[in-house]
Amino acid sequence: MENFHQKPSIYVGEVNIKVKNLDNAVTFYQNIIGFQVLERAESKAVLTTDGKTPLLTLEQPDDVIPKAGNMSGLYHFAILLPSRADLSVFLRHLIQTGYPLGAADHYVSEALYLNDPDGNGIEVYRDRPSSEWTWKNNLVEMATEQLDSEGILAESDAEWKGLPFGTVMGHIHLHVGDLQKAEEFYTKGLGFDVVSYYPQAAFLSTGGYHHHIAINTWQGVGAPTLPKNSVGLNWYTLVFPSEVARENVIKQLQQVGAPVKKEADYYVTSDPSGNQIRLVV
């Protein structure tokens, strides 16, 4: 796996989502997706793949309500596997469980899609080597084509043992209400580059990745922000390579009028559609 999810890139580290029933969610994320539980409390579970690094946190608010349609928020978070062989093992596992899934070849990657029991979207994917990606005018070519599932399944006959060591949070894809305002926030505020466009969607990254963040208006232009107690995205982290890099971005956010607030050892901001982001080093 290449180095798009470490220094000097800015990348997604952890995603925190809200669920209706924590016990059901933990069972799903252990048995279907393959996470390990790092920490568990009455209304919260922190999940990992290496036994030490939080990748996904589940929270059950006291007054939680189901996810409504046509709202901004999470489209999916994307779990990046180290290799095509790992995707092979995961795909065979999903087929054996009978859990419903979708699939696509995006040129830069091969991806599987499913929803958790609460409707939170999940992508599990592997990247093709960046040497195989095609760039034109600083934009990377991506598409949605049929996945070569038979070729993937032929890659490995290893037993599924959960998400492998080296799995990372590859990217996050968000519904927003105004694509132009969101793009300005992520480029002029957070310093990401637009690397691809799709109908009503933009893909952004640092360090030449195909995307660390994607934004779309597929829930409708003007889609409102999710209620705080709704199933869906709570927050996600962006990991900065240094304190200096984070300070520079905080200044940029302030210059574009974005909210920035210091918490314990991180800063909090949110995009124009209310998707909350924790800035960590």
N, C-alpha and C positions, 0 to 999 in steps of 0.2 A: 504494500500500500504506500502511496506517495505522501508527501509532507504538507498537504494542504490544511491539515488540522493541528498544526503546531506553529511555533514561532517561525517566521515573522508575520504569518497570517493572523487576521482577526476571524474567529470562527465560533460557531455555536457549541457550547460546552454541555449544558444541562437544560432540560425542558421540564417544567412543572405544570401538570394538568389537574383539573378537577373532575371527580367521578362521583356517581350517585351511591355506589356501594363499594367500599374499599376492599372488603374481603373478596368479592367477585372479581374486582379489577386485579388484585394481586395474584389470584389464581390464574387469570388469563395471561398476565404478563410473565408469570413463571412457566406455565405449562404450554402455552401456545407460542409466545415470543421467545422465551428462554432467558429472561433476566434472573439474577440472584437478588435476594432481599439484603440490603446493607443495614438499614435501620427500619424499625417498625414501631409506631405509636398507635394510639386509639383511632386517630383520624388522618394518619399520614404514613406513607411508606416510601423509603428511598431505595431505588433500584440501581444495580451495578452489573458490570460484566467481569470486572477484574478483582472484585472483593474490596475495593478501596475508593474508586472514583464514582461519584454519583452521576448517572446519565439521565435518569428519568425519576421524577418524584410525583407521587399520586397523593392528592388531598381530597378529603370528603368534607366539604363545608356543612355546618349544622343544618342550614336551611337550603340545601342544594336543590336546584331545579333542573329538569332535563334541558338538553341543548335545543334551542329553537332554530328554525331555518332562516335563511336570508339575513344572517348577521355576520359582522366581521369576526376575526379570530382565527383559530387554527384550521387550516386545510389538512395538513399532515406534518408530523415530524418524521425525519428520515434517518433510519439506522443504517450505517455504512459498515458492511462486512469486509474483512481483509481480502477475500479472494472469491473467484468464481466457484471454486470448489466448496467454499463455505455457503454460498448461495444455493448450490446444488443440494447440500445436506438440509438446508432450511426448507427449500421447496418440497423435497420429498417428505419431510416431517409434516408440512402443512397439508399435503395431499393425503397423508395417512390419517391425520386428525379429521379431515373433511371440512375444515374451516373455510368459509367462502373467501375468495381472493380474486384480485385482478392482477394484470401483468402488462409490462410494456418494455420495449427496447427504445432507449432515448439517444442512441448513437454514442453518447459519452458514458452511458451506464446501462445496466440491466436491472429492472426493478419489479418488485412484488408489492401489491397494495392490499390493505385490509383495514377494517375498523375494529376498535375495541368494543366491549359490550355497551358502552355509553355513546358510541358514534364518533369517538375521537379518531381521526385519520392517522394511519401509520404507513410508511414506506420502508421496506427493507431492500437494500440494493447493494450492488458491487459496481465499482468504477472500472471502465476500460482504462488502460494506460493512457496518460495524457498525450503521449506521442501519437496516439491514434485519433485524437480529437481534431476537428477541422475548424480553423479560425478564418474569418473573413472580415476585414474592417473592424478588428477588435471585438467581434462577436463570435461566439462559439456556436456551431451548428448543433441543434437539438431537434428532435422530433418525437412522435409517439407512434411506434411501429409494433408489429406483432413480435412477441418474445419467442426466442428459440428455446422453448422449455425442454425439448428432447435433448438438445445439445447441452443445456445446463445440467440436466439430470445425469447425463453420461460422464460428467466431470468427476463425480465422487460417489462411492457407495458406503462412505463412512457412517457410523451411527451418530444420530443427533444427540448432543449433550448440552444443549442450550447455546446461547450466543457465545462465540469464541472470543478468546483473549485477543485484544487488538481492535475489537469493535468500538466505533466512536459514533457520536451524534453527527451525522454527515451534513444535514441542512434542516432548515425549517421553511415551510411554505404557508403563507398567511393570506387570509381574506382581508381586503381593505375596502374602504368606501370610496376612496378617491385615489386612483393610480398615480396621477401626477404629483399630488401632495406627498404620497408615501414615497415615491421615487426620490423626490427632493430631500426628504428626511433621511433616507438611507444613504444617499450619495453626498449631499452637501453637509449633512449633520454627522452621520456615522462614518463617512469616508469610503463607502463601498463603491465599486465600479459596476455599471450595468454591463453584463456580458452576453445577454440574449433577450430577445423579445418573442412573445407568443401572443395570439389574440387575447387582449384584455389582461395581459400578464407581463411582468418583467422579472428577470433573473439577475441577481447581484452577487458579487464575490470580492475577495481580496486575494492577492497572490496568484491570479490566473486560474482559479478553480472554476468549474462550470457553474456552480452556485452554492453559496453558503446560505443565502436567503432568497426566497421567491415571494412575490406579491401578486395578487390578482383581484379583479372585481367580478368574479364569477358568481358571487351571491347578490350581485346588483350594485350599480353605482349608488352611493349613498347608504350602503348597508350599515346599520347602526352598531354601536359597540355592545358586546355581550354584557348582560347584568353580572355584577361581581360574584353572585352565588350560582351562576349557571355552569353546568358541565362545559368543559372546554379548556382553553389555554389560560393559565394563571400568569406565568411569566417564563421567559427563557433567558439564558445568560449568553453574553458575548465575551469571549476570552481575549484579552489584549496581551501583546508580547511584553509590554513594560508599562510601568507607571507613567512614563513620559508620553507614550503613545495614547494612553487613556486620557491623560490631562489635555492633550491636543484635541481629542475628539470631544471632550466636555466643553472646551472653548467653542468648537464649531457648533455644537448643539445649542449653546447659549446664543450664538450669533444668528442662528436661524429661528430662534424663539421657541425651541423645544424645551419641555420641562426636564429639569435635572435636579435630583435630590440625593444627598449623601446619606447612606445608611451605615451599618456597622463597618464593614470593610469593602463595601461596594457602592456604586452609584446606581440610581434608578432613573430610567427615562421611559417614555412610551411614544409609539408612533402616532400619526394623526388619527388612526382608527382605534386607539386605546390599547394596542398590543404592548404589554409591559416588558421591558428589557432590563436586566441587571448587567452592569458593566463591571467585569471582574478582571483581575490580573493573575 
